[in-house]
């Protein structure tokens, strides 16, 4: 159990011992509280099929619970969309917010176990920041998570993972996430096929 706890805090220790000094050196923070840090990770799934059959929402909830270790919150449609047969108030999505120790533990598994399992992976898009230091990425299926047994997947379900940081700029957040080990694609100065 102690060994497990030490592993869980690995990224938290890395943040304190290496990432904070590196960010301070690069960006010249005067106050330790100004150094960007991870606030939370939000994992969400849109489950449009749940409008036809509640079973899909339950299956997605089971998978998301296994992936995050937390029970997801059910999100309801804010307005009706007739083209998708969605009425206001229908349960159409799931969301989990992970903070603290669990957040670092999830990030560690996500960076080191899940991302390498993505087929034809060539690095994450370094431009998927929102302008406020938060990074979002989509996954096309839940089977890339080691917690999910591919043989037991009843339907493919995509999801979004958002890293919410206290960084004031995308550049600061990109540097911090890179130091955590997030494998961004190299930005190219020109796009002449390189």
Secondary structure by P-SEA (a helix, b strand, c coil): caaaaaaaaaaaaaaaccaaaaaaaacccccccccccccbbbbbbbcccccccaaaaaaaaaaaaaaccbbbbbbcccccccccccccccccbbbbbbccaaaaaaaaaaaccccccccccccccccccccccbbbbbbcccccccccccccccbbbbbbbbbbbccccaaaaaaaaaaacccccccccccccc
